[in-house]
Amino acid sequence: MTDTPTEDANATLTPDQAWQALKDGNARFVSGQVTHPHQNAARRQELATSQEPIAIIFGCADSRLAAEIIFDVGLGDVFVIRTAGQVIDDAVLGSLEFGVGVLNIPLIVVLGHDSCGAVTTAVESYESGTVPGGFLRSLVERITPSVMAARQAGITDVDGTVLEHTDQMVHRLVDSNRVVAEAVEAGRTAVMALTYSLADGTVQVGDTLGPVTA
């Protein structure tokens, strides 16, 4: 990563303003009135030496969950991190730390979605008492604590477990990263859970940490 943003990059953008921009973009996407902003040659040239994204989107790797499309944004607008089931590992934490500590991004969105295959696999593994082989095992092991938390709350269905898992990831990433935790405590950054509906394109707000109004 060679970006060298100025010290005041995003300094005037609040978490609420960042969320409003994403919310407005999603509303355009849902209604079919997308504008496809920042997707031309001029924008590409503008970003050649620096970037100032308004939000980090940490979402599931599912092919139907393309952040730039569902929030109707373009080049340089969002810093996207994706893993199956939006599970956290060292690379994710390092990426989040870069986004918050270096790029001064004011909002982190943890983006899950209904009918998530990774969460479905973890639920099935929990119910059967068997764990898949290969690296799928690591994926399931990282989601299982959320499955257990959902069961303790009386939630047994996959979509309900997705909601619980997305909320759990909000708290886990703050607990796991000092840079993010300090930014949230200082009011510079907020973290929020969103769950996307594959059928209608809307997002549902879950847990939030820091100065953002859902």
C-alpha positions in Angstrom: 0.0 0.0 0.0 1.6 3.2 -1.2 -1.0 5.7 -0.4 0.2 8.8 1.5 -3.0 10.6 2.5 -2.8 14.0 4.2 -3.2 14.2 7.9 -6.6 15.7 7.6 -8.0 13.1 5.2 -11.7 12.6 6.0 -11.2 14.8 9.1 -14.4 16.7 8.4 -16.5 13.7 7.6 -18.5 12.3 10.5 -19.6 8.7 10.8 -23.2 9.9 10.5 -22.4 11.7 7.2 -20.6 8.6 5.9 -23.6 6.4 6.8 -26.0 8.8 5.2 -24.1 8.6 1.9 -24.2 4.8 2.0 -27.9 4.8 3.0 -28.8 7.2 0.2 -26.8 5.0 -2.3 -28.6 1.9 -1.1 -32.0 3.6 -1.5 -31.1 4.4 -5.1 -30.0 0.8 -5.7 -33.3 -0.6 -4.3 -35.4 1.8 -6.3 -33.5 1.2 -9.5 -32.4 4.9 -9.7 -28.7 4.3 -9.5 -26.3 7.1 -10.6 -23.0 5.1 -10.8 -20.9 7.9 -9.4 -17.2 8.2 -9.6 -16.8 5.6 -12.3 -15.2 7.5 -15.2 -11.7 8.4 -16.4 -11.6 11.7 -14.6 -12.2 10.0 -11.2 -9.6 7.4 -12.0 -7.0 10.1 -12.7 -8.0 12.0 -9.6 -7.3 9.0 -7.4 -3.9 8.1 -9.0 -1.9 9.3 -6.1 -4.2 9.1 -3.0 -7.5 7.9 -1.7 -9.9 9.1 0.9 -12.7 6.5 1.2 -15.7 7.4 3.3 -16.2 3.9 4.8 -14.7 0.5 5.3 -17.1 -2.3 4.1 -16.1 -5.5 5.8 -18.4 -8.0 4.2 -19.0 -11.6 3.1 -17.3 -12.8 -0.1 -20.6 -13.9 -1.6 -20.7 -12.9 -5.2 -24.1 -11.3 -4.7 -22.8 -8.9 -2.1 -20.8 -6.4 -4.2 -20.5 -3.4 -1.9 -19.9 -0.8 -4.6 -23.1 -1.9 -6.4 -25.5 -2.2 -3.5 -24.4 1.2 -2.1 -24.2 2.9 -5.6 -20.6 4.2 -5.1 -17.5 4.2 -7.2 -13.8 4.4 -7.3 -12.2 5.6 -4.1 -15.4 5.7 -2.2 -15.2 2.6 0.0 -12.4 0.4 1.3 -13.6 -3.1 0.9 -12.5 -6.2 2.8 -14.3 -9.5 2.1 -14.1 -13.0 3.6 -16.6 -15.8 3.5 -19.0 -15.2 6.4 -17.2 -12.0 7.1 -14.9 -13.8 9.5 -12.0 -12.0 11.2 -8.4 -13.1 10.8 -5.0 -11.3 11.1 -5.1 -10.0 7.5 -8.6 -8.5 8.1 -7.5 -6.8 11.4 -4.4 -5.4 9.6 -6.6 -4.1 6.8 -9.0 -2.5 9.2 -6.1 -0.9 11.1 -4.7 0.5 7.9 -8.1 1.9 7.0 -8.7 3.6 10.3 -5.2 4.4 11.4 -3.7 5.6 8.1 -6.6 6.5 5.9 -8.7 8.0 8.8 -11.9 6.4 7.6 -14.8 7.4 9.9 -17.1 4.4 9.5 -16.7 0.6 9.5 -19.7 -1.4 8.2 -19.8 -5.2 8.9 -22.0 -6.5 6.1 -23.7 -9.8 6.3 -26.6 -11.2 4.2 -29.4 -13.7 4.4 -29.0 -17.3 3.3 -25.3 -17.1 3.9 -23.6 -20.3 2.9 -20.7 -20.0 5.4 -23.1 -19.5 8.3 -25.3 -22.3 7.0 -22.3 -24.6 7.0 -21.4 -23.6 10.6 -25.0 -24.1 11.8 -25.1 -27.6 10.2 -21.7 -28.4 11.7 -23.0 -27.4 15.1 -26.1 -29.5 14.8 -24.3 -32.6 13.5 -21.3 -32.4 15.7 -19.0 -32.8 12.7 -16.5 -30.4 11.4 -15.5 -30.1 7.7 -12.0 -30.8 6.6 -9.4 -28.5 5.0 -9.5 -24.8 5.5 -13.3 -24.9 5.8 -12.7 -26.1 9.3 -11.1 -22.7 10.2 -14.0 -20.9 8.7 -16.6 -22.9 10.7 -14.6 -22.6 13.9 -14.6 -18.8 13.6 -18.4 -18.7 13.0 -19.3 -21.3 15.7 -19.1 -18.8 18.6 -21.8 -16.8 16.9 -23.9 -19.9 16.4 -23.6 -20.7 20.1 -24.6 -17.1 21.0 -27.6 -17.4 18.7 -28.7 -20.7 20.3 -28.4 -19.1 23.8 -30.8 -16.4 22.6 -33.2 -19.0 21.3 -32.3 -18.5 17.6 -32.0 -21.6 15.5 -32.7 -20.5 11.9 -29.9 -19.5 9.5 -31.0 -16.0 8.8 -31.5 -15.2 12.5 -28.0 -16.6 13.1 -26.6 -14.4 10.4 -28.0 -11.3 12.2 -26.4 -12.5 15.5 -23.1 -13.3 13.7 -22.9 -9.9 12.1 -23.6 -8.2 15.5 -20.9 -10.4 17.1 -18.4 -9.4 14.4 -18.9 -5.7 15.3 -17.9 -6.3 18.9 -15.2 -8.8 18.1 -13.3 -6.6 15.7 -13.3 -3.7 18.2 -12.2 -6.0 21.0 -9.5 -7.4 18.8 -7.9 -4.2 17.4 -6.5 -1.5 19.6 -6.3 1.1 16.8 -10.0 0.6 16.0 -11.0 0.6 19.6 -9.2 3.8 20.3 -10.8 5.5 17.3 -14.2 4.4 18.4 -13.6 5.6 22.0 -12.3 9.0 20.7 -15.4 9.4 18.5 -13.4 9.5 15.3 -14.9 6.2 13.9 -18.1 4.2 14.3 -18.8 0.5 13.6 -22.1 -0.8 12.6 -23.7 -4.1 11.6 -25.8 -4.3 8.4 -27.5 -7.3 7.0 -28.4 -7.3 3.3 -31.5 -8.9 1.8 -30.7 -10.8 -1.4 -34.3 -10.5 -2.6 -35.0 -6.8 -2.3 -31.6 -5.2 -1.9 -32.3 -3.5 1.4 -30.1 -3.4 4.5 -31.1 -4.0 8.1 -29.1 -2.2 10.8 -27.9 -4.2 13.8 -25.6 -3.3 16.6 -23.6 -0.1 16.4 -20.6 1.1 18.4 -19.4 4.7 18.4 -21.0 8.0 17.2 -23.4 6.9 14.5 -27.2 7.2 14.4 -28.9 4.2 12.7 
